[in-house]
Amino acid sequence: MRSLQIEMNKKYLIGFILCLSACSQNNSNTIHAMRTVQQTSPQVPLKADFPQQQGILKQEKNLPPAYLKWLSEPTNAESVQAYQRFLKQQGISAYIPTFEFLQTARDWQQCDASEFEVPPQELWGNIVPTLKILNRLVDEKILTQFSVTSVYRNFKLNQCAKGAPSSKHIFNAALDFRIGDENPDLNQQLMIQERKAKLCQFWLDSGEELHMGLGVYASGQIHIDSAGFRTWGADHRYSSSPCINNALIGNNKKVSESP
């Protein structure tokens, strides 16, 4: 009887050890699987998305939380995707981070407006010639690091932001950008002046054939559009543009004053 009890205890012990081994192996497999999923799961990108197109300066910028919140609305996301598809079909290769491209105006908060907006579909084609000018500026390395500050502005916002009544932004035909930082140091100020000079030279050489409008302001702010060969400066007049000089007058360029 005693030997039978010992034999049964041995079997129970062996069974218990085998069970422990199996459980340990299962836990190990589970942990390994969890690690594998963690390593292979795609991460949500927090950088601005860039179309897969060649020859264009890519500026990596973090996506602002405000843009992500705005984009989380299904109607906004659908409109953005449709607009991007349209521009791709037009052969637009220059790239602006989407959140910058859809910014409305710097005064959007004071005007109780949206920070981001997709223009009405009937106006989408108006920005294409202006983006092609931007292509040239980037391809020829006249522009390197810059931030777009305003593209389309609806009529009400433009009026509140004290834009020109006939502003090309209303028609989604203009683009404003800033060279350098918002508060540039001395070195950047020198770089900004150098870039402005190159922009002016480009406008003198190619602006007429591109129907390029160029507004150059005292800060690093620049305006470009494709609504006619003209230039202006801080007071929105031809005479205040830094692009106007004796060489221009000598070339007998016919330039409109109106921005």
Contacts in CASP RR format, 6 or more apart in sequence:
PFRMAT RR
TARGET T0000
AUTHOR 0000-0000-0000
METHOD contacts of the structure
MODEL  1
MRSLQIEMNKKYLIGFILCLSACSQNNSNTIHAMRTVQQTSPQVPLKADF
PQQQGILKQEKNLPPAYLKWLSEPTNAESVQAYQRFLKQQGISAYIPTFE
FLQTARDWQQCDASEFEVPPQELWGNIVPTLKILNRLVDEKILTQFSVTS
VYRNFKLNQCAKGAPSSKHIFNAALDFRIGDENPDLNQQLMIQERKAKLC
QFWLDSGEELHMGLGVYASGQIHIDSAGFRTWGADHRYSSSPCINNALIG
NNKKVSESP
45 63 0 8 1.000
46 62 0 8 1.000
46 63 0 8 1.000
47 60 0 8 1.000
47 61 0 8 1.000
47 62 0 8 1.000
47 63 0 8 1.000
48 59 0 8 1.000
48 60 0 8 1.000
48 61 0 8 1.000
48 62 0 8 1.000
48 63 0 8 1.000
48 97 0 8 1.000
48 98 0 8 1.000
48 99 0 8 1.000
48 100 0 8 1.000
49 97 0 8 1.000
49 98 0 8 1.000
50 58 0 8 1.000
50 95 0 8 1.000
50 97 0 8 1.000
51 84 0 8 1.000
51 88 0 8 1.000
51 93 0 8 1.000
51 95 0 8 1.000
53 93 0 8 1.000
53 95 0 8 1.000
54 93 0 8 1.000
55 93 0 8 1.000
55 139 0 8 1.000
56 93 0 8 1.000
56 94 0 8 1.000
56 95 0 8 1.000
56 135 0 8 1.000
56 138 0 8 1.000
56 139 0 8 1.000
57 95 0 8 1.000
57 138 0 8 1.000
57 143 0 8 1.000
57 144 0 8 1.000
58 95 0 8 1.000
59 97 0 8 1.000
59 145 0 8 1.000
59 146 0 8 1.000
61 97 0 8 1.000
61 99 0 8 1.000
61 100 0 8 1.000
63 97 0 8 1.000
63 99 0 8 1.000
64 99 0 8 1.000
66 115 0 8 1.000
66 116 0 8 1.000
67 98 0 8 1.000
67 99 0 8 1.000
67 102 0 8 1.000
67 115 0 8 1.000
67 116 0 8 1.000
70 76 0 8 1.000
70 114 0 8 1.000
70 115 0 8 1.000
70 116 0 8 1.000
71 77 0 8 1.000
71 80 0 8 1.000
71 116 0 8 1.000
76 116 0 8 1.000
76 118 0 8 1.000
79 118 0 8 1.000
80 98 0 8 1.000
80 102 0 8 1.000
80 118 0 8 1.000
82 121 0 8 1.000
83 118 0 8 1.000
83 119 0 8 1.000
83 124 0 8 1.000
84 98 0 8 1.000
86 124 0 8 1.000
86 125 0 8 1.000
87 124 0 8 1.000
87 127 0 8 1.000
87 128 0 8 1.000
87 131 0 8 1.000
90 125 0 8 1.000
90 128 0 8 1.000
92 128 0 8 1.000
92 131 0 8 1.000
92 132 0 8 1.000
92 135 0 8 1.000
93 135 0 8 1.000
94 131 0 8 1.000
94 132 0 8 1.000
94 134 0 8 1.000
94 135 0 8 1.000
94 138 0 8 1.000
96 134 0 8 1.000
96 148 0 8 1.000
97 148 0 8 1.000
99 116 0 8 1.000
100 147 0 8 1.000
100 148 0 8 1.000
100 149 0 8 1.000
101 148 0 8 1.000
101 151 0 8 1.000
102 116 0 8 1.000
102 117 0 8 1.000
102 118 0 8 1.000
102 151 0 8 1.000
102 152 0 8 1.000
103 115 0 8 1.000
103 116 0 8 1.000
103 148 0 8 1.000
103 149 0 8 1.000
103 150 0 8 1.000
103 151 0 8 1.000
104 113 0 8 1.000
104 114 0 8 1.000
104 115 0 8 1.000
104 116 0 8 1.000
104 117 0 8 1.000
104 150 0 8 1.000
104 152 0 8 1.000
104 153 0 8 1.000
104 154 0 8 1.000
104 157 0 8 1.000
105 111 0 8 1.000
105 113 0 8 1.000
105 150 0 8 1.000
105 153 0 8 1.000
105 157 0 8 1.000
105 158 0 8 1.000
105 161 0 8 1.000
105 169 0 8 1.000
106 149 0 8 1.000
106 150 0 8 1.000
106 161 0 8 1.000
107 157 0 8 1.000
107 160 0 8 1.000
107 161 0 8 1.000
107 162 0 8 1.000
108 114 0 8 1.000
108 115 0 8 1.000
108 157 0 8 1.000
108 161 0 8 1.000
109 115 0 8 1.000
110 160 0 8 1.000
111 156 0 8 1.000
111 157 0 8 1.000
111 160 0 8 1.000
111 161 0 8 1.000
113 154 0 8 1.000
113 156 0 8 1.000
113 157 0 8 1.000
113 160 0 8 1.000
117 152 0 8 1.000
117 154 0 8 1.000
118 152 0 8 1.000
119 127 0 8 1.000
119 151 0 8 1.000
119 152 0 8 1.000
119 172 0 8 1.000
123 152 0 8 1.000
123 171 0 8 1.000
123 172 0 8 1.000
124 172 0 8 1.000
125 172 0 8 1.000
126 171 0 8 1.000
126 172 0 8 1.000
126 173 0 8 1.000
127 151 0 8 1.000
127 152 0 8 1.000
127 172 0 8 1.000
127 173 0 8 1.000
127 175 0 8 1.000
129 173 0 8 1.000
129 210 0 8 1.000
129 211 0 8 1.000
129 226 0 8 1.000
130 173 0 8 1.000
130 174 0 8 1.000
130 175 0 8 1.000
130 224 0 8 1.000
130 225 0 8 1.000
130 226 0 8 1.000
131 175 0 8 1.000
132 210 0 8 1.000
132 226 0 8 1.000
133 210 0 8 1.000
133 212 0 8 1.000
133 224 0 8 1.000
133 226 0 8 1.000
134 143 0 8 1.000
134 175 0 8 1.000
134 224 0 8 1.000
136 202 0 8 1.000
136 206 0 8 1.000
136 210 0 8 1.000
137 143 0 8 1.000
137 199 0 8 1.000
137 202 0 8 1.000
137 224 0 8 1.000
140 202 0 8 1.000
142 195 0 8 1.000
142 198 0 8 1.000
142 199 0 8 1.000
142 202 0 8 1.000
143 177 0 8 1.000
143 179 0 8 1.000
143 195 0 8 1.000
143 199 0 8 1.000
144 195 0 8 1.000
145 179 0 8 1.000
145 180 0 8 1.000
146 177 0 8 1.000
146 178 0 8 1.000
146 179 0 8 1.000
146 180 0 8 1.000
147 177 0 8 1.000
147 178 0 8 1.000
147 180 0 8 1.000
148 175 0 8 1.000
148 176 0 8 1.000
148 177 0 8 1.000
149 176 0 8 1.000
149 177 0 8 1.000
149 178 0 8 1.000
149 221 0 8 1.000
150 169 0 8 1.000
150 175 0 8 1.000
150 176 0 8 1.000
151 169 0 8 1.000
151 172 0 8 1.000
151 174 0 8 1.000
151 175 0 8 1.000
151 176 0 8 1.000
152 169 0 8 1.000
152 172 0 8 1.000
153 161 0 8 1.000
153 163 0 8 1.000
153 167 0 8 1.000
153 169 0 8 1.000
153 170 0 8 1.000
154 170 0 8 1.000
155 170 0 8 1.000
158 167 0 8 1.000
158 169 0 8 1.000
158 170 0 8 1.000
159 165 0 8 1.000
163 169 0 8 1.000
164 236 0 8 1.000
164 259 0 8 1.000
166 258 0 8 1.000
167 174 0 8 1.000
167 259 0 8 1.000
168 174 0 8 1.000
168 225 0 8 1.000
168 227 0 8 1.000
169 176 0 8 1.000
173 225 0 8 1.000
173 226 0 8 1.000
173 227 0 8 1.000
174 223 0 8 1.000
174 224 0 8 1.000
174 225 0 8 1.000
174 227 0 8 1.000
175 223 0 8 1.000
175 224 0 8 1.000
175 225 0 8 1.000
176 221 0 8 1.000
176 222 0 8 1.000
176 223 0 8 1.000
177 221 0 8 1.000
177 222 0 8 1.000
177 224 0 8 1.000
178 219 0 8 1.000
178 220 0 8 1.000
178 221 0 8 1.000
178 222 0 8 1.000
179 191 0 8 1.000
179 192 0 8 1.000
179 195 0 8 1.000
179 196 0 8 1.000
179 220 0 8 1.000
179 222 0 8 1.000
180 188 0 8 1.000
180 191 0 8 1.000
180 192 0 8 1.000
180 220 0 8 1.000
181 188 0 8 1.000
184 191 0 8 1.000
184 192 0 8 1.000
184 220 0 8 1.000
192 220 0 8 1.000
196 216 0 8 1.000
196 220 0 8 1.000
196 222 0 8 1.000
196 242 0 8 1.000
197 242 0 8 1.000
199 214 0 8 1.000
199 216 0 8 1.000
199 222 0 8 1.000
199 243 0 8 1.000
200 214 0 8 1.000
200 216 0 8 1.000
200 231 0 8 1.000
200 241 0 8 1.000
200 242 0 8 1.000
200 243 0 8 1.000
203 212 0 8 1.000
203 213 0 8 1.000
203 214 0 8 1.000
203 231 0 8 1.000
203 243 0 8 1.000
204 243 0 8 1.000
204 247 0 8 1.000
204 248 0 8 1.000
204 251 0 8 1.000
204 253 0 8 1.000
206 212 0 8 1.000
207 213 0 8 1.000
207 214 0 8 1.000
207 229 0 8 1.000
208 229 0 8 1.000
208 253 0 8 1.000
210 226 0 8 1.000
210 229 0 8 1.000
211 226 0 8 1.000
211 227 0 8 1.000
211 228 0 8 1.000
211 229 0 8 1.000
212 224 0 8 1.000
212 225 0 8 1.000
212 226 0 8 1.000
212 228 0 8 1.000
212 229 0 8 1.000
213 223 0 8 1.000
213 224 0 8 1.000
213 225 0 8 1.000
213 226 0 8 1.000
213 227 0 8 1.000
213 228 0 8 1.000
213 229 0 8 1.000
213 230 0 8 1.000
213 231 0 8 1.000
213 259 0 8 1.000
214 222 0 8 1.000
214 223 0 8 1.000
214 224 0 8 1.000
214 230 0 8 1.000
214 231 0 8 1.000
214 232 0 8 1.000
214 241 0 8 1.000
214 243 0 8 1.000
215 222 0 8 1.000
215 223 0 8 1.000
215 224 0 8 1.000
215 231 0 8 1.000
215 232 0 8 1.000
215 233 0 8 1.000
215 241 0 8 1.000
215 259 0 8 1.000
216 222 0 8 1.000
216 231 0 8 1.000
216 232 0 8 1.000
216 233 0 8 1.000
216 241 0 8 1.000
216 242 0 8 1.000
216 243 0 8 1.000
217 223 0 8 1.000
217 233 0 8 1.000
217 234 0 8 1.000
218 234 0 8 1.000
223 259 0 8 1.000
228 256 0 8 1.000
229 253 0 8 1.000
229 254 0 8 1.000
229 255 0 8 1.000
229 256 0 8 1.000
230 238 0 8 1.000
230 255 0 8 1.000
230 256 0 8 1.000
230 257 0 8 1.000
230 258 0 8 1.000
230 259 0 8 1.000
231 238 0 8 1.000
231 241 0 8 1.000
231 243 0 8 1.000
231 244 0 8 1.000
231 255 0 8 1.000
232 238 0 8 1.000
232 240 0 8 1.000
232 241 0 8 1.000
232 257 0 8 1.000
232 259 0 8 1.000
233 240 0 8 1.000
233 241 0 8 1.000
233 242 0 8 1.000
234 240 0 8 1.000
236 259 0 8 1.000
237 257 0 8 1.000
238 244 0 8 1.000
238 255 0 8 1.000
238 256 0 8 1.000
238 257 0 8 1.000
239 257 0 8 1.000
248 255 0 8 1.000
END
